Amino acid sequence: MQKLLMSQFVLTTSSQLASFSSQPVPQAANLRSYLAQLSRSTHLTADPKTQRLGSGGGTVNALHHAWTESNKTPNPVRTLSQWIDQQQRLVLHAGGESRRLPAYAAVGKAFIPMPREARVQPQLPQPKLADYQLPQMQQALNGAGSKASVMVASGDVWLDFEPAEIASVDTDITGIGMRVSAEVAQHFGVHFVPKSQDNSASGHTRPISFFLQKPSPAEIRHFEAKYDFYVDTGMWLFSADAVQFLFKRCGWSDTSQRFTTKTGLPLPLDLYTEIGCALGTETKPSPALKKLGLHKLSASVIPLEAAHFYHLGSSRQILESIEEMQRHSPSVQRFFCIAASANSFTSTSRAAVWIEASQAATPIRLGGHNLLTGLPAQARITHLSPNTCVDVVAVAETAYVFRPYHIDDSYRGLPGAGGTICGRDAAEWLAARGFPVEKQDVFDLPLYPLVPASDISQAWLDWFFADQPDLEISLQLKNLSRISARQISEQINFERYFTQRSTGYAEQFKADFQRLIDQGDTSVLEQDCAALAAFCRNEAPQLASWLRKNRSAIAAAVRKPELQARFTLLLSELVEGEARAALTREGFAQLQTAMVTSRQLAKMIPQRSLKEDQIVWGRSPVRLDLAGGWTDTPPFCLQAGGSVLNVAVLLNGQPPIQVFVRPTTDTCLQLRSIDLGSSETVNTYDELADFRNPRGHFSLPKAALAMAGFLPEFFAGKPHRTLRSQLKSLGGGLEISLLSAVPKGSGLGTSSILAATILGALNRACGLGWDDLDLYNRVLGVEQLLTTGGGWQDQAGALFPGLKFIETQPGATQQPSIRYLPTQLVGPDILNRQLLLYYTGATRMAKGILQEIVRDMFLGRAETLRTLEAIRANARHLYQDLHGGDTHAVQRAIARSWELNKQLDSGTTTPEIERIIATCGDDLGACKLLGAGGGGYMLICAKNSESGSRIREKLEASPPNPRARFIDFAISPTGLQVTVS
């Protein structure tokens, strides 16, 4: 089995921010915490100030810097090649001078704040571009397999795509491309590949014929008859050999383990113009590149048919791209307000405006196509004309630098030779203000004053854009300390910069919660409330106090049970000790109460529907979950719907879950467990209501009996005074015998399926009139009564036979839609030969795991929700793969299912489980532990039948423990069956 490697994130940003990140100050600590949340292993670095390296040289420099830093740890990796082979790495280039996007030059493109109005899910309290780039890139890198050593990506691009489409790569250099029009492609690099009639090639590698940098539409159409073309998205995958080639090209010596250049830095290299244009079967690399071994490296492109490409490299692009992200929204937002109060600004145009970390004492009018960033409340700005932008940056201890600019200023070029200032020719602008016209790049002209916030005025802003500027203001500004655009990034006070933004976010959240109280707008709760709680604890304690003070008013305004629970758990994150525990219990109870009292779980009046000598016999298959597990669990499925693919199976030729119900003349309920050899007699309502402990032998039948109407709170008629009187009215009691031929913690859905089988038997014995859908919902109610949580896939897996894909829509009513699948890939010739079921002998109860992950679902933790979305997407891919009959793709989806389960809960696997996997060796195509808890049964997919035989021989010869064994299994043609003697 191809083992997926944990990736390290290497982020290039501005040298100033990289330096600040290590300082012992609060905002630097917050930055380090953010980087740790982005990836378990994050390295922040910057390009050298003294030399431009290009995308290739910058990649080599970033990797070299990360390797150098790793060698300062207790376990250094001695050579670069060994370090490259150690794990996968993602290099995101987000630094540079950012001349076309001056507002974010100092922090780097990855830290561009994203508006919550962009409808990008899951929402985050302080979303940044990297929050949306990185998860998809990391998943794609993992999916590309161990051949892919390094992914390189551009920080000012967000490629929105389905990572599960990226198949394992087997080439050294692999580009990620997407289909666009020739008119769009002309602005980028373009991969040309041989024409294909296969429309299902998305996500799979195709050989590159040649690569052109920014070809004209006419050139593209010239080649279109023979070639498909895909625009370069800026994402590339490199094998370890390809990475070492890049190092050699940049002057690296393996012998001396250093760069043999005069500066000690890598030689400049552009990946796209030099390396990209040298790739392809119809291209001959230059003699220099051939000498270094480029011709020995294979190349391909992975085309993505349904991806979306957003470029955020300039001020105008940031507005256009955020608008485009809303393409499927019923109403497109153009007023983007981030870390600021929207009430302080008004727009007089339908054109987009961008306000970030800005305050105003009186409302500011915006004319459209404006960016307003960092404006302090003491400034005296009244309006911005169309295309006018203002950036105010904290420098030194108390000062600000005031920088107006035009939205299309590129901050590049000499005065009179292409350079512009505030949208005008720089030479004309300087002359009109009495400034010397120097032969110096506009990026280096000292134009922007350092002033107190109160000095920033509308008159000064008008002066920057005026045809005839006020000469008095010209004199004022000439006498002030001024710095250039380049120096702004160098002199920024990041502690003040980030504090200003934290304050803005806190005020924005307070306003959002107040709107919830006043208008019932719950959008503020539809985000990562775990991250919001962390923000309150670390950066906004005053917001935490305000939320606790206004708890009752906020709770009263929330209607949905899942959002009520989310707010309660948000509050629990803001306190400690018993207060935290009490709020946690309350949050879970809110959803549990809503589910067991929903109209699908109507109260019942049980009746005796058996003759005195009849016995009800219920028996069920178990289910093997192949993909989608966890998406079926409330509250996630209530908010997003669930998608699960599983199969009902018999074990050793029998349905392993069985229940017997017979009437008795005694006025009590007798419960027996055949497999556990235990029994209990229930005489009172109190004894029956004692089902809260899921580890009790008879918690399940007690909760099922309660759900069937044997507790007053679930009885539809006039309540009886005692259980004995109720049973007497029925003519006697019931004896319920249970048989589970699989152990607890097996991972086969035993508990839920046993609950469904008990309910099915009671349904027949007591004339309750439930159909399969009722049983399905009643099991959800039983699990809520037991406080185990849990989803619907286990009972759906057993109630409905065979191999099937089950989906539900968002909402309180989780009604399953069942689509059955062909079984040629899991038929008799495959089962127990290539597809094996192995009992590992190690069990794990799901309740604790469920509570941890369900808590994250309640809170809307972004990392958890992203993983759940990936799990859902994988289930849908497996559904398509099974229909297509692609064995390799099916195994890849099952392997991805296992990796995603481990991503959701790292405790899913153990050293013992990993030893079992290692024993299988190269014969293993894929595997996964079954169930929510990573339970005792493992599904093993051998590469072929011969591999299956070898795996069986190895594990039988060297079992991990005395209990481990292979289990024969077969697809069950029926689901739950209930018959009467």
N, C-alpha and C positions, 0 to 999 in steps of 0.2 A: 504494500500500500504506500502510495506517495504521501510522505509525512509533510504536513503544512508547518512552516516555521514561523515563530513569533517574529514580528517585524519591529525594527527600531525606526523612530521618526527623527529625521535630521532636517531641521528647519533653518533656512538662511533668512536673516532679517537685517535690519540696519545695525551697524556696529555699535551705535549708541544704546539701542535697546538690548543687544546681546550683553553689553557691559553692565547695564543697569540691572539685568536679571539676577546678578550674583550679589547685589548690594544688601546689607542687613537693614532694610527699611520695610515698613508694612506693605507698600504697594508692590515692591519687588517680591516679597513673600507670596502675595496674591498671584503675581504672574507665574512664579514657580509652581504654585498649586494648580493653576490653569493648565500649564504645560504638562504636568503630571496626569491631569484628567484627559488631556488629548490622547496620550499614549502612555503605556506603562514604561516605555523607555524613550525619552525625548532628549535630543541634543540641539541646543540653540547655538548658531554660529553666524558669521557674517563674511562677506567678501572682503578682501584686503582693500584699504583705502588707496594704496599706492599703485595699483595696477588693475585694469579691467581684464577680467578672465573669460567672459562669455559663458554661455550655458554649460558647455562641456568642461571648461576649466573651473568654473564655479562648482560644478558637481564633484569634480576630483578634489578640489580644495576642501569642500564641506566634508566629504568622506574622510579625507586625510586628517582633518581637525578632529572629527569624531573618534577616529582610531587613536590619535595621539592622546586625547583625553581619557579614553578607555584604558590606556596603559598607565594611568596614574592611580588606578584602582588596585586592590590587593591581588587581583588575578589578571595580570596583563596578558595580552595576546602578542607574542613576540614578533611575528611578521605580518605585513599587510595582507598577504594572500590568505593566511590562516584566518585573519579577522574577517575578510570578505566572505569566506566560506562559512563563517560561524552562524549567521542568521540573515534573513531578508531585511532590507532597509528601504525606506521611502525617503527620497530627497525632494523637498518642496522648496523651490526658489521663490522667496517672497521679499527679498531685499531690494537692492538697487537704489537708484536716486529718486525714482518715482516722480519724474518731472511733470508728467501729464496728469498725475493725481496728487497734487501737492499737499492736500489736507491730511494724507496718511503716509507721507514720505518718512516721517520719523519712526513710526511703529512698524511699517512694512505691510505689504498687501494682505498677508494672512490674517492680520488683526483688523482689517476693515470691519467696522460694526455693521451688522445686518439688521434691518428693521423687522420687527415681528409682523408687520402688516404684509410682509412678502409671502405669506401663506406657506412657508417652508416648515415641514414637520420633522421631528418634534420641535416645538418652540423652546427657546432657552431664555433665561432672564437677561443675559448679556451676550447675545449671539454674535459671533464673528465669522468671517468667511471660512476660516480653517475648520470651524465646527461642522460645516457642510461638505467641505472638500475631503477632509481626512478619513471619515468612516468609510466612504465608498472606495477611496483609493486603497485603504488597508485591506478591505475585503477582496478587492480585485487582485491585489498583490498576493494575498494568501491563495486565492483561487487559481492564480497562474502557476502555482506549484513550485517545487524546489529548484527548477531550472532558472526561474526568475530570481536573481540575486538582489537587484536594485531596481526600484521604480523611480523615475525622474519626472517631475511635474512642475508646471508653471503656477506660481502663487497668485497671479491675477486672473486665473481662469477657474471657473467652476464647471466641470463636466458632470452634468446630472444624468446618470445612467444606472442600469441595473447591474450591480457587481457580479451577480450569479451568472451573467452571460459570459463572463471571461472564463474561457476554458484553459486547461493546462497548456503551457507553451513548451515547444521543443526546439525553438530557435534561440540564437544568441542575442540578437537585437530584434525586439518586437515593438512596433509602433501601435498605438491605439488610434484608430481612425473612425470617422463617421461620414455618412453620406450627406452632402449638401449640394446646392446648385453651383454651377461654374462661376457665377457672379460672386458668390460668397467665398468660394475656394481660392479665388485669385489673390486674396489677402494673406494667405497662409501657405505652409508647405503642403504638398499633395502627394499621396501614395498612389501609384498606378499599378494595378494587378491584372493578370489575364482575365478576360471576360468569363463570367461563370453563369450557368443557368440555374445554379442551386440557390434558391431564395432562403434556405435555412442556414446559411453560412454565418449569420450574425453571431459574434462571440468566438468564432473559431479562426485560427490563423490561416492566412492566405499568403502565398509567396509574393514578394515585391518584385516587379519588373524594373521599375525605376522610380525615382523621387525627384520632384521639381519644386523649387522654392518660389512661391508667388507667381505661378504661370498665369498668363492672360486667359480670359474665357475662350478666346479663339484657339489658343494652344490646347486647352483642355478638350474642346470639342473636336479638334483634329485627331486626338487619340481615343475619343470615346467609342468609336466603332469596335476597336479591338480590346479596350481595357475598361475595367471598372475603376473609378477613382474615389479616394477617400481623403478628406482633409485631415491634416495632422492636428490632433487635439493638444499637443504639447506633452502628452504622457507617453513615456517610453519604458520598456522593460529590458534589462540587461542581464545576461548570464554572468557568472563569476569570471569567465574567460573574457567577456566583452568589457567588464569593468577594469580588468587588468590591462586590456588593450588601451582603454582611455587613459589610464595612468601612464603607460609607456609613451603614448602620444604627447602627454603633457610633461615629459621629461623625467619620469620616475625610473630609478635604478633599483632593481630587486636586490642587487648585490650589496649596495650601500644602504638600502632602505631609506632613501631620501631623494629629493628632486635635485637633479644635476644642473640646475639653472643658476645664473649669477645671483638672482634674488632669493633663491631657496623656495620660490613659489612655483606653482604649476604654470606651464606655458598657456597662453590664451587659446581657447578652442570653442567654436560654435557648433553645437550638436547638430543643428538642423541644416545649416548651409554646407558645412564640411563633411560631417559623417552621414547625415541623411541623404545628401545628394550623391554620395559615393556608393549607396546601397542598391541592390537589385541584380537580377540575373542578366539584365541587358545593359548594365553599367560597369565600366572598368574603373576601379579606384586608381588614384594617383600612385606613381611609383613609391612615394614616401609612405603612403598609407599601406600599400601592398607589402612593403618591406617590414612594416610593423605587424603585419598579419591580419589586416582587415579582410582579405579575400578568404581567409579560413573560417570566418564567422558567418553563420547562416542568418538570414533576415526574413522577417514576415511582418504582416500587419493584421491586427484583429479589427474587423469592421463592426461597428455598432450601428444598427439600423434605426434604433429608437432613442438615441441619446439627444440631449439638449446642451448646447454650448453657450456659456455666458462669459463674456469678457468684461472684466472690471478694471481695465488698465488705465482708464482716463476718467476725468470728471464727468464728461458727458456719457461715457459708457456705463458708469455706475448707475445713473438714472435710467438709461435705456434697458439695461439688463435686469434691474429690479422690477421694472414694469413688465418685461417679458416673462419673468418667473411666474407672474400671476395669470398666465395665458388661459388657464382653465377656471379662474375665479369668476363668479357671477358679476362682481363689480371690481374693476381695477382701481387700486389705490395709487395716487400720485403724490400724496402728501406724506412724506416719510419723516417721522419724528422719533428720534432715538435719544434716550437719556435726556429728555427735555419735555416740558409741558406744552402740549399742542395748543392750549388756550392762549399762549403768549405770541402766537403767530397766525396770520391770515394770508391766504393766497388769492390773488386777483386774476389768476390764469388757470387754465386746465393743464398747462405744462407742469411737469414734475418739479418738486422742490425737495431738498434734503436738509434737515435740521438735526444737528447732533451736538449734545453736551452744551447747549446754548440756553441762555436765560434772557429775559427782557422784562424791564419794569413796566413798560407799556407795550401793547401788541405791535409787532413789526409786520408790515405789509411786504409780501413777496410777489414779484412779478412773473416768476416762472423760470425754470432752468437755473435755479439757484442752489448753491451749497453754502450752508452757514454752519461753521464748526467752531466750538470752543468759545463762543461769545459770553463774557461774564455779565452778570446782571447790572453792574454799574455802568456799562457802556450805554451810549446815547444814540443808538441807531434807530431810525424810524421806518425805513423801507429799503428794499433792494430792487433795482430795475431788472428787467429780463437779462439773463446770461451773466448777471453779477454774482460773484462769490466772495465770501469773506472767511478767512481762517485766522483765529486768534489763539496764540500758543503761549503757555506759561513758561517763562524763562527766569533764571536767577531765583531770588527768594520771593519777590513780590511783583516783578514786572511782567508785562505781556508784550509780545510782538504782534503788530497789527498788519495783516497781509490781505489786501483786496486783490482779486485776479478775475480774469474773464474765464468762463467755463471751458473755452477752447485754447487757452494759453498752454503752450508746450514747454515753456521755460528752457528753450534751446535756440541758439543762434545769436549772431552778433547784431547790434543795432544797425539798421539799414541793410541787413543781409539775411532777413528771414526771422530775426528775433522779434517777439512782440511783448508788450507790457499792457495788461488790462485790455487786451483785444486790439491794440493799436501798434503800428510800426514803432519799435523801441526808440529809434533815433528821433522820430517826431515827438514821441511822448516825453523824452528827456529834454529835448530842446524847448518844448512848450512850458516846461516847469523850471527852466533855468539850470538844469543839471548838465554836467559835462557829458558829451556823447563820446564814450570811450569804446575802444575796440576790445571789448570784453564780453564773454557770453552773458546773456541776461540772467542766467542762473547764479552768476557771481557778482551781480551789481548790488551794492548795499542800499536798498530802497525802502526797507520796512522798519518803522520806528519802534524803539523799545520805550513803553509808556505805562503809566498806571491805568487801570481799567477805566477810571472815570474820564480820562482824556480822549477815549475813543468816541468819535462823534460822527453824525451824519455828514457834517461839513467835510471832515477828513475823507470819508468814503467817497463823497461826490468829487472831491479834488482828484482822486486817483482816476476817475473815469471822464472828467470834464473835457470838452473841446477847448475851453478857455479857462484853465485852472486859476483859482484865486491865488494871486501872488503873495498875499500875506501868509496864507497857509504854506506856500512854498518856502517862505523864509523860516516859518516855525519848524517845519520838518527838516530843513537843512541844518538847523542848530541842534537837532536831537541826535542821540545815538541811533544809528541804523545798522541793520545787518542784511545779508543777502539771503536768498532762498536756500542756498546750500548751508549757510550758517544756522538757519532756523533748526534744522535737524540736529546739528551739532551742539546747540546750546539749550535744547529743550529740558525743562525740569520735569522728569517723568513722575516724580512723587506727586507734584501738584497737578500734572496732566491727568493722571489716573484718578486722583481724589476728586477732581472736578467731575469726571464722568460718573464715578460712584454716587456722588451727591445727586447728579441728574437722574440716574436710574432710580434711586430711592424715592425721589419726588414723583417720578413717573409711575412707579408701582403704587404709591400711596393714592395718587389720583385714580389709577385703575381700580383699586379696591373700593374707593369712594363711589366710583361709577357703578360698581357691583351693588353697593348698598342702595344707591339712589335709583338705579335703572334696571337692576337685575342682570347686568351684562357680566356673564361668567367667563369671558375670554381670558381674564387674568389667571384663572385656574387651569386653563388648557395649555399648560406649559410644564417645564421641568420644575416642580415645586421642591424637589430635593436640592437643586442648584439654587433656587430662590431662598431656601432656608439657609444654605451655606453663605449666600450673599448677605443675608441679614446678620448672621453670626459674625462674619469676618469684616464686613464693610459698612453695614447699615444697622447698628443696634437700635437706633431710634425707630426704624421701620418695624423691627421685631416688637418693640414695646407698643407701638401703635396698633399692630395686628392683634396682640393679646388684649389690649384695651377695648378694641372694637369687635371682639370675637362674636358676641351675641348678635350684633347687627348684621355682620357678614354671613354667619350661619343661617340666619332667618331668611336671607335673600337668595340662598342656593337651593334649587329644587331637585336636581338630579342626585340620587343617592351616591353614585360614584364620585361626584364632585364634592358632595358633603364629606364623604370619607377622605377625599384628597385634602380638603382644607383642614380637617381635624388632624390628619397625619402631618401636615405642614406645621401646625402648631406644636405637635409632639416633638418635632425636630428643633424647636426653639427652647425647649426646657430639658431638664435632666431628672434622673431618679424616678420616684414613684409617679410624679406628674407626667413624665414621658410615657411610662408604662400604661397609666390610666387612659391617656389620650389615644394611645395605640389600640387598646382594647375597644375604646369607643368607636374609633374609625373603622375597624374591622366589623364591629357589630352593626354599624349603619347599613353597610351593603348586605350583610347576612340577613338582617331583618327585612330589608326591601325584597330580597329574592324569595324568602320563604313565605312572605305574605302577598306575593304577586298573584294576579288573577289566574295565572296558569296553574297555581297550586291551590285550587279551591279546597275548602274543607269537605270532609267525607262523612258518610254514615255507613260504617261497615256492617255487613249482614252475613250470616252463615249461608254459603252457597254450595255446601257439600253434604252428601249423605253421610251418615255416621261412620260408614266403613270405607269411605273414599280417601284417597291420598293424592294431593297435588304434587307433581314432580316437575320442577323447573331445572333446566340445564342450559349452560351457556358456554360458548367458546371464549377464549381470551383474545386479546388483540396485540398485534405487533405494530408499534408506531414507527413508520418509516421516515416521516417528515412532518413538520408543522406543529409538533407538540409544544405546548405553552401558549400558542395563539388562541387556544380554546378556553383559556382560563379567565374568569372574571377578575378584575374589571376590564382587562384588555379587550376581551371579545365583545363586551357591551359597548365599548367606545369605537372599536375598529372592525369587529367581526373576526371570525377565526377561519383558518384553512388548515386542514389536517388530512394526511394520507396514511391510512392504516389498513390492516388486513386481519380478518377474524380467522383464528386457527384452532384446530383440535390438537391436543398433545397426546402422543402415543395412541392415536385413533379415537380418543374420547373427548367429549366436552368436559373440561376439568373443574368447572364451577357448577355445583348441584345443590338444590334446596328441596326439602320435602316438608310439606305442611299437611297435618291431619287434625281433624277436630277431636276434642276430648270432652268428657263430661265435667271435668274439674273447672272451677271458676278462677283459672289462673293461666298464665302464658308460660309454657315450658320451652326453654331454649337449649339446644344441644349442638355441640361442634364435634363432628365425627373425627375430623383430622386432628383436633387438639385434645380430644378425649375429655372434654369438660362440659358442664351443664349449669344452668341457673334457672330458678323459678321466679317469676315476676308476679307479685300479688297486689301491688299498689301502684298508683299513678307516680308517686315519688320514685319508686324503684325503676319504673319505665322511663322516667324523665332523666335518669342518670346515664345519659349517653354522651356526655361532653368529652369523656376521655377516649380518644380514638385507639388507645392501646388496650382498652378493655376487650375481652373476648367477644362480648355481645353488644358492643356499642352500635354496630351496624343494624342488627335486627331490631333493636330497641328504637332507633331513629326511624327505621322503615315502618314499624308498627305505629309510631306517633304520626307519621305522615299519612298512614292509612286510616287515621281517625280514632286511634285508641288512646289519645290524650285529649282532654277537654278543649285545649286551644286549637286543635285540628278537627274537632267533631262538629258537624254541620247542624245537628239537632240540639235539643235541650240537653245540656251537660248532665252526666250522671254524677252522683256524689262520690262513688268509688269505682275503681276498676272492676272489682268483683260484681258490683251491681250491673255494670255495662255488659260484662261477659255473661252474667246470668240472663240478661234480656236477649242475648244472642243464642242461648241454649247451651252455653259451655265455652270452654277456652280453646286454645290452639297449641299444638306441639310443632315447633319449627326445628328441623334438623339441617345443619349446614355441612357441606363437604367442599373444601377447597384443596385441590390436588396440586397447588403451587404454593410456595411459602410467601408469607408477608414480605414486602419489600422486594418482590421479584421483578418489578418493572413491567408486568404484563397487564396492568390495570385491574388487578385482582379485587381491590376493595370496592371500586365503583361498579365493577361487573357483578360482584356478589350482591351489592345493594340493588342493582337492576334485577337480578334473579330473584331475590327475596321479594321485592315489590311486585314482580311478575307473578310469583306464586300467590302472594297475598291478594293480588288483583282478582285472580280466579277463585281463591278460597272465600273471599269476602264480597264478591259481586260488585267491585268498585267501578267497572266499566272503562278502564284506562286503555288507550291504544299505545303503540310504540312511542309516539311523540310525547304522550303524557308520562310514560315511564322515564323517557329521556330527561324531561324537565324535573320529575320527582327526584331523580338521583342527584341532580344539582342541588335541590332543596335539602336532601339528606346530608350532603357534604357540607352545606352551610350550617346545618344543625350541629354537625360534629366538629365544627370549626376547623376542618382540614382544608377548607377552600376547595381547590380542584376545579377542573374544567369538565367539558362534556365529551371529550373524544373517547374516553374509556367505555362508557356505556353505549355511545354511538358505534364504537368498534365492535361491540358484541351484539347489540340489538339488530344491526344491519349486517348481513353476511358478506363474505368474500372480500375482494380487494376493491377499495373505493376511496374516492376523494370527497371529503365532507367540508362544506363551507356554511358559514352563517353570516348574516348581515348585522351591522351595528344596531344596538337597541336592546331593551330589556327582554324582549322575546327572542331567544336564541333558537330559531327554527332551522333545523339542518336541511341543506340541499345535498342530495346524495348523487354522485356520478360514479357508476361502476366502470372498472377498467379491465382490459384484456389481461389474461393471466399467463401468456406464453413465457414471460420472463420469470414467473414464479410458479410454474407448473410442476407436475410430478417428476419430470426429467431434471429439474433444477433443484427442487427442495431436497434437503438432506444429502445433496451431492455437491452442488456449487454454492447453494444458500443453506447455511448451517445455523442451528439454534443451540447455543452452548450455555449451560447453567454454570456460572462462575463460582457459585458457593458463597459469594459475598453479597449480602442484602443491604439495602439502605432505605429507611423510611422517608417518605416524601413530605410529611407534614412540615418539618422544620424548614426544609428547602422551599416548599410552597410559600410559607409565611414570609420568608426573606424576599423572594422574588415578587410575590403579590404585593408586599409593601412597596417595592420599587414601582410596580404598576400603578398602585394607588397614587404615589407621589409624582408619577409621570417622569421618572428618571430617564433622561435622554438616551444614555448608553443602553439601558434595558430595552427601551422602546425601539431603538434602531435595530438591536439584535432580534427582537421579535418580528420586526418588519422583514428582516433578512430571512428569518425562519419561515415566514409566510411565503415569501418569494420563492424560496427553495422548494417548498411543498408544491407550488404551482409548476415549477420547472420539472419536478419529478413526475407530476401528472402528465406533462407533455412528453417526457422521455419514455415513460411506460407505454404511451400510445404509439410513439415512434419506434419502439422495439430496440432502442439503442442500449445495449448492456453496459457499455463503458460509461455512458452518460448517467444511467441509473445508479451505478456504483459511485460515480462522482457525487451525485446528489445525496446519497446515503452518507458518504464520507463527510460532505459539507454539513449535513444534519448533525453528525457527531461533533464536529468542530464548533458549530454554533451553540450546541448544548453546553459544551465546555466553556465557551465564551460567556454564556449566561450564568453559569455556576461552575467555578473552577474546581469545586469539590466533586464534580460528576465523575471524574476519573481518580484513580489511586495508583500507587506504585504497583500493587498486585495486578490491577487491570492492565497497566502498561507492560508488565512482564508477559501477560497472556498475548498481547498484541505482538510483542517482540518475538515470542515463540513461533507465531504464525509466519513470520519472515516475509520474503518476497512473494509468497503464494497468496498473500492477502490483498484483495482488491479494495475492500472497504469494510468497515465495521461500525457498530454503535451499540452502546448499552441502551436497553429499552426502558422507557418510562421516564417520569419527571425526576425521580431521584437518582437516575443512573443505577437502576436496580440490578438484581442478580442475574438476569438473562442478557446474553449478548447475541446480536445478530451478526453473523460472520459471512461476508461475501468473498468467496474465493475467486481467483481470476478465471478459473475453469474447473471442470470436474476433477481433473488430475490434481490440481492444486488443492481442491477440497479434500481429496483422499489423503494428501500429505499433511494438511493441517490437522485432520482428524487423528492421524497416526501420532503426530508430535504431541498433541494435547492429551491424548489417551496415555501416551508413554510417560509424560511428565505433567500431570495435573497440578494446578496451583494449590489445591487442598483436597482432602478426602471426599468432599461433597460435590466437587466439580464433575460435570458429565455432559454429554451430548443428549439432546432430546429430539426424538422424531416428531415431526409436525406436518400438518396438511391443512390446506385452505378449507375452512368450514363453508359448506354450501348453504347452511342455514344459520340464522342468528339465534337469539333466545327462543327456546321451545318450552312450552308449558302444556302438560297433559294431565289428565285425571284418570285414576285407576277405575 
